[in-house]
């Protein structure tokens, strides 16, 4: 048996919109809500001003800080990851941005290969 323990750094900031949308589709969420969430996440702009310097960045990943739906969106992404890992016969658990996956095999080399594939 071998395990891998992960702490996803900046989980909220680095979550991919496509991952969330795929999970929403798999859970049969209505297309109207999926389009609304996609629009909300793909249209975000961050602006900063300092003196005469202005900076504008289009945000491509992550969920809004302090957003009412942000925690729910991350939970759905994490649930999708856990489901995928458990579906291919890992024992996977998670909390917030922390995950663990355990695998059992006939020898250490096999188990290490299985675990390595889980983090790809």
Secondary structure, DSSP 4 states (H G I P E B T S, - for coil): -EEEEEE-TTHHHH--HHHHHHHHHHTT--HHHHHHHHHHHHT-EEEEEETTEEEEEE--SS--TT-TTHHHHHHHHHHHHHHHHHHTT-EEEEETTEEEEEE--SSHHHHHHHHHHHT-
